[in-house]
Amino acid sequence: MFGFKEVDPAGLQQMAADGALVIDVRTDAEVARGMIPGSQHIPLHLLPVRESELPKDKALVIYCQSGGRSAQACAFLASKGFTDVYNLQGGIMGWVRSGQPVA
C-alpha cells in the first residue's frame, strides 16, 4: 500500500461536506479551465515547499487531471507523515464524467 486511500466523486462530496481539504495539483493552465468548487491549488512541483501549509489533523483529498500526479502527491504526503490522504479516482475528468460541477 502507498499510505493513502482512493475516493470516488460521491465520496469526495461527502468528505468535503465533512471538512476535508481538497487540493488540486494541476498546472496553472489546467486550473484555468476549471477546478472542483472549494478546492485549493498547489501545483505538484510546489508541494514539497508548500507541504507545511497543510494540516496533518485533517483529511486531504488530492486530485489532478486523471489521477496519476495526484497519486504521486498522495505518496509524497504519506511519506511526510500525513495519515488521512485520499486520491480522487479518475481526477477531475472522473469528477466531470460523474456529472459534478467545476468552478
GITA-V692510 format. One record per residue. RES is the residue in one letter. NEAR is the number of other ideal C-beta (glycine too) atoms within 8 Angstrom. Layout:
# GITA-V692510
res=RES near=NEAR
res=RES near=NEAR
This chain:
# GITA-V692510
res=M near=2
res=F near=7
res=G near=9
res=F near=12
res=K near=6
res=E near=8
res=V near=11
res=D near=11
res=P near=12
res=A near=7
res=G near=9
res=L near=17
res=Q near=9
res=Q near=8
res=M near=12
res=A near=11
res=A near=6
res=D near=7
res=G near=7
res=A near=12
res=L near=11
res=V near=13
res=I near=14
res=D near=14
res=V near=13
res=R near=13
res=T near=6
res=D near=7
res=A near=6
res=E near=9
res=V near=11
res=A near=6
res=R near=6
res=G near=7
res=M near=10
res=I near=13
res=P near=7
res=G near=6
res=S near=10
res=Q near=7
res=H near=10
res=I near=11
res=P near=10
res=L near=11
res=H near=4
res=L near=8
res=L near=13
res=P near=6
res=V near=5
res=R near=9
res=E near=10
res=S near=4
res=E near=5
res=L near=11
res=P near=5
res=K near=7
res=D near=3
res=K near=9
res=A near=11
res=L near=14
res=V near=15
res=I near=14
res=Y near=18
res=C near=16
res=Q near=10
res=S near=8
res=G near=14
res=G near=9
res=R near=11
res=S near=14
res=A near=11
res=Q near=9
res=A near=15
res=C near=15
res=A near=11
res=F near=11
res=L near=15
res=A near=12
res=S near=7
res=K near=7
res=G near=5
res=F near=10
res=T near=7
res=D near=7
res=V near=14
res=Y near=17
res=N near=16
res=L near=18
res=Q near=10
res=G near=11
res=G near=14
res=I near=15
res=M near=9
res=G near=14
res=W near=15
res=V near=9
res=R near=7
res=S near=9
res=G near=4
res=Q near=9
res=P near=4
res=V near=11
res=A near=7
